[in-house]
Amino acid sequence: MKAFVTGAPGWLGTALVAHLAGDSLGDEARPQAVESLRCLVEPGADRRELGRWKTVQVVEGDLRDSDALARFFEDGRGGTVFHAAGIVHPTRGVGQFYDVNVEGTKALLAAAERAGIRRFVHVSSNSPIGVGRRPDAVFDEASPYDPYMHYGRSKMLAELAVEAAGETGRLETVIVRPPWFYGPYQPPRQTLFFTMIRTGRVPLVGDGENRRSMAYVDNIAQGLWLAATVESARGRIYWIADRRPYTMNEVVTTIENVMEEHFGVTPARKRVRLPSVASEIAWVADKALQGLGLYAQKVHVLSEMNKTIACSIAKAERELGYRPEIDLAEGMRRSMQWLKERGISW
């Protein structure tokens, strides 16, 4: 396989490159999975992690830069695209969602078609489907679109563009929906989450029993590889996550236990308890701000914190042979070990 990856050196993109390049941050070793591996890297991005793999070729450029995309896909006929690039928390307002997540995806699709790419694996999100309307709600691939705010709408429009490209027959397309993910190569916002848990400042909204599907990055990488290589996946959508959802109480307690048992760190084991209405007020504020084209990350995150966002991976298990090997405790241990090896405190 000739592999073309967007989204590195971002969180998931880098974990995917490690998977494809034959690296692993666990105890097991992997053979190199691909013949060649090329990454489209945003100008000015920190490439130090990508420098670990000598087989990785880097093309600098933006998703909407036709010249950069031509260089990216040079000699790409028959190759496979893993499109993991996207904006989750914009710095210049909600318009960035559409510029990058929608228009960037459309430009990449067009360039992939011109280059004769065989399969296009698109990394989407839970956000096009929204949040659970009931505490026991579980999303599957038949769940209708109900996008959460502008991010969810932009990812929905990107999915529709990918499906439309696949229907032409010029590209094989597969859509993968990972929920909240975790693991090595994490950005500062995830490290801050660890710090808040260690110091007892982590907010829990409501009773903390709302369930969240989560996905360790190596589990997602496995799902993406299967989406690229299983012939019958063409034209399908799959949820890719850990084997089961976790309550927010379980997430926090698991992280505390990992800190203490594996790293000798004694967490405060305290929570900042907020009433469920705090998330509802944040939702109103978030919706109003986004209606004005503005985006406030902390308000947006708070608006989701009492929500259930749970999915079923049964279709991926059945059709792809997907088997999530890493659970929450082991994934969090590997995350903290990665931070420790790089001298990043939490």
C-alpha positions in Angstrom: 0.0 0.0 0.0 1.0 3.6 -0.7 -0.4 5.6 2.2 -1.2 9.3 2.2 -2.0 10.8 5.6 -3.4 14.1 6.6 -3.6 15.3 10.2 -0.1 14.6 11.2 1.7 15.8 13.3 -1.7 16.2 15.1 -2.8 13.8 17.8 -4.5 11.0 15.9 -2.6 11.6 12.7 0.7 10.9 14.4 -0.6 7.8 16.2 -1.7 6.5 12.8 1.7 7.2 11.2 3.3 5.2 14.1 0.9 2.4 13.3 1.6 2.4 9.6 5.3 2.8 10.0 5.6 -0.3 12.2 6.0 1.4 15.5 4.1 0.8 18.7 4.2 2.4 22.1 3.1 -0.8 23.8 5.0 -3.9 24.5 4.3 -5.5 21.1 6.2 -4.7 17.9 4.6 -4.2 14.5 6.0 -4.7 11.1 5.9 -1.8 8.7 2.4 -1.9 7.2 2.9 0.1 4.0 5.2 0.4 1.1 5.5 4.2 1.3 4.1 6.8 3.7 3.6 10.4 2.9 2.1 13.1 5.2 0.6 16.5 4.3 1.8 18.8 7.0 0.6 22.3 7.7 3.2 25.0 7.3 4.9 25.8 10.6 3.8 22.6 12.3 6.1 20.9 14.7 7.5 17.9 12.9 9.8 16.5 15.6 7.6 13.4 16.3 7.4 12.6 12.6 11.2 12.7 12.4 11.3 9.4 14.4 10.4 7.5 11.2 12.9 7.7 8.4 10.4 6.2 5.9 7.9 9.1 6.3 8.0 11.7 3.5 6.6 15.1 4.4 4.9 17.5 2.0 4.3 20.9 3.4 1.0 22.6 2.5 -2.6 23.4 3.2 -5.6 21.2 2.3 -6.9 23.9 0.0 -3.5 24.5 -1.8 -3.9 22.7 -5.2 -0.1 22.8 -5.8 0.6 21.2 -2.4 -2.0 18.6 -3.1 -0.5 17.8 -6.5 2.9 17.2 -4.8 1.3 15.2 -2.0 -0.4 12.8 -4.5 2.5 12.6 -6.9 2.8 9.0 -8.1 -0.2 8.1 -6.0 -2.2 6.0 -8.4 -3.7 3.1 -6.6 -2.9 4.5 -3.1 -4.9 5.0 0.0 -5.7 8.2 1.8 -6.2 8.5 5.5 -7.9 11.9 6.0 -7.5 12.7 9.7 -7.0 16.5 9.4 -9.6 18.8 10.8 -10.4 21.7 13.1 -11.9 20.8 16.4 -11.4 24.0 18.4 -11.0 27.0 16.0 -9.0 30.1 16.9 -10.6 32.4 14.3 -14.3 31.7 14.8 -16.7 29.1 13.5 -15.9 29.8 9.8 -12.8 27.7 10.2 -14.9 24.7 10.7 -16.3 25.1 7.1 -13.0 26.3 5.6 -11.0 23.2 6.8 -13.5 20.4 7.6 -15.7 20.9 4.6 -13.8 22.8 1.8 -10.5 21.2 2.8 -12.1 17.8 2.5 -13.7 18.6 -0.9 -10.4 19.8 -2.2 -8.6 16.7 -1.0 -11.3 14.5 -2.6 -10.9 16.2 -5.9 -7.1 16.0 -5.9 -7.3 12.3 -4.9 -9.6 11.6 -7.8 -7.2 13.4 -10.2 -4.3 11.3 -8.9 -6.0 8.0 -9.3 -6.2 7.2 -5.5 -8.0 3.9 -4.9 -9.5 4.3 -1.4 -10.3 7.3 0.7 -10.7 6.7 4.5 -12.3 9.7 6.1 -12.0 10.3 9.9 -15.3 11.9 11.0 -16.7 12.3 14.6 -19.6 11.6 16.8 -20.7 15.2 16.5 -22.6 14.8 13.2 -25.0 12.5 15.1 -25.1 14.8 18.1 -25.7 13.8 21.7 -28.0 11.2 23.2 -31.5 12.3 23.9 -31.9 9.7 26.6 -29.5 8.4 29.2 -29.6 4.9 27.7 -29.2 6.1 24.1 -26.6 4.2 22.0 -25.7 5.4 18.5 -25.2 3.0 15.6 -24.7 3.5 11.9 -28.4 3.9 11.3 -28.7 6.8 13.7 -29.9 9.9 11.9 -27.9 13.1 11.5 -28.5 15.6 14.4 -25.3 17.7 14.4 -24.0 19.3 17.5 -23.3 22.9 16.9 -21.2 24.1 14.0 -18.4 21.5 14.4 -21.0 18.7 14.1 -22.6 20.4 11.0 -19.2 20.8 9.3 -18.3 17.2 9.9 -21.8 16.1 8.6 -21.2 18.1 5.4 -17.8 16.6 5.0 -19.3 13.1 5.4 -21.9 13.9 2.7 -19.1 15.2 0.4 -17.2 11.9 0.9 -20.3 9.8 0.2 -21.0 11.8 -2.9 -17.5 11.2 -4.2 -17.8 7.5 -3.5 -21.1 7.3 -5.5 -19.3 8.5 -8.6 -17.3 5.3 -8.7 -14.0 7.1 -9.1 -13.0 6.6 -5.5 -13.7 3.9 -2.9 -14.7 5.8 0.3 -15.1 4.6 3.9 -16.2 6.9 6.8 -14.9 6.1 10.3 -16.5 7.9 13.4 -14.3 7.9 16.5 -15.7 9.6 19.6 -13.5 11.3 22.3 -10.1 9.8 21.9 -7.1 9.6 24.2 -3.5 8.3 24.1 0.1 9.3 23.2 0.8 12.5 21.2 -1.9 14.2 23.1 -2.2 18.0 23.0 -1.9 20.3 26.0 -5.7 20.3 26.6 -5.6 16.6 27.4 -2.6 17.1 29.7 -4.5 19.8 31.5 -7.3 17.3 32.0 -4.8 15.0 33.8 -3.6 18.0 35.9 -7.1 18.9 36.9 -7.8 15.3 38.0 -4.5 15.1 40.0 -5.2 18.4 41.8 -8.8 17.7 42.5 -10.1 20.5 40.2 -11.8 18.4 37.6 -15.4 19.4 37.1 -18.1 16.8 37.0 -21.5 18.0 35.9 -24.6 16.4 37.3 -24.2 13.0 39.0 -21.3 12.0 36.6 -23.2 8.9 35.5 -23.6 10.1 31.9 -21.8 7.7 29.6 -19.1 8.6 27.0 -17.7 6.3 24.4 -14.0 6.8 24.1 -11.3 5.4 21.9 -7.6 4.8 22.5 -5.6 6.0 19.5 -4.1 2.6 18.7 -7.7 1.2 18.6 -8.6 3.9 16.1 -5.5 3.2 14.0 -6.5 -0.5 13.9 -10.0 0.5 12.8 -8.6 2.8 10.1 -6.3 0.1 8.8 -9.2 -2.3 8.5 -11.4 0.3 6.8 -8.6 0.7 4.2 -7.9 -3.0 3.6 -11.3 -4.9 4.0 -12.7 -5.0 0.5 -16.3 -5.0 1.6 -15.9 -1.8 3.6 -16.3 0.3 0.4 -19.1 2.8 0.8 -19.7 2.0 4.5 -19.7 4.0 7.7 -18.3 2.6 11.0 -18.2 3.7 14.6 -14.8 2.9 16.0 -14.3 3.1 19.8 -13.3 1.1 22.8 -15.4 -2.0 23.5 -17.9 -0.2 25.8 -18.8 3.4 27.0 -17.6 4.7 30.3 -19.3 6.9 32.8 -17.6 10.2 33.6 -17.1 9.0 37.2 -15.4 5.9 35.9 -13.1 7.9 33.6 -11.9 10.1 36.4 -11.5 7.3 38.9 -9.6 5.2 36.4 -7.2 8.0 35.7 -6.7 8.6 39.5 -6.0 4.9 40.0 -3.4 4.8 37.1 -1.6 7.8 38.5 -1.3 6.1 41.9 -0.7 2.5 41.0 1.7 3.0 38.1 3.4 6.4 38.7 3.4 6.8 42.4 1.4 10.0 42.2 -1.2 10.6 44.9 -4.2 12.4 43.4 -6.4 14.6 45.5 -9.4 12.5 44.7 -11.7 15.4 44.8 -14.1 16.7 42.2 -15.7 20.1 41.5 -19.4 19.1 41.5 -21.6 21.3 39.3 -25.3 20.9 38.8 -26.5 19.6 35.5 -28.0 23.0 34.7 -24.4 24.4 34.4 -24.0 22.5 31.1 -27.4 23.7 29.9 -26.5 27.3 30.6 -23.2 26.7 28.8 -25.1 25.2 25.9 -27.3 28.4 25.6 -24.2 30.6 25.7 -22.3 28.4 23.2 -25.2 28.4 20.8 -25.5 32.2 21.1 -21.7 32.8 20.6 -21.6 30.4 17.6 -24.6 32.2 16.2 -22.4 35.3 16.1 -19.6 33.4 14.5 -17.6 33.2 17.7 -16.2 30.2 19.5 -15.2 29.8 23.2 -13.6 26.4 23.8 -14.2 26.2 27.6 -17.9 27.1 27.1 -18.3 24.5 24.4 -16.6 21.8 26.4 -18.7 22.6 29.5 -21.9 22.4 27.4 -21.1 18.7 26.6 -20.1 17.6 30.0 -23.5 16.3 31.2 -24.3 14.6 27.9 -24.4 10.9 27.0 -22.5 10.2 23.8 -22.4 6.4 23.5 -22.0 4.3 20.4 -22.1 0.6 19.4 -19.1 -0.9 17.6 -21.0 -4.1 16.7 -21.0 -3.4 12.9 -17.2 -2.8 12.9 -16.6 -6.0 14.8 -18.9 -8.0 12.5 -17.8 -6.6 9.1 -14.2 -5.5 9.7 -13.1 -7.9 12.3 -12.3 -4.9 14.6 -11.1 -5.9 18.0 -10.2 -3.0 20.4 -7.3 -4.4 22.4 -6.6 -1.5 24.7 -9.0 -0.6 27.5 -9.3 2.7 29.4 -6.8 1.9 32.2 -4.1 0.6 29.9 -4.6 3.4 27.4 -4.3 6.0 30.2 -1.2 4.3 31.5 0.4 4.5 28.1 -0.6 8.1 27.8 1.1 9.1 31.0 4.2 7.0 30.2 4.5 8.9 26.9 4.3 12.2 28.8 6.9 11.0 31.4 9.3 10.0 28.6 9.1 13.5 27.2 9.5 15.3 30.5 5.9 16.7 30.3 4.5 17.2 33.8 0.9 16.7 34.7 
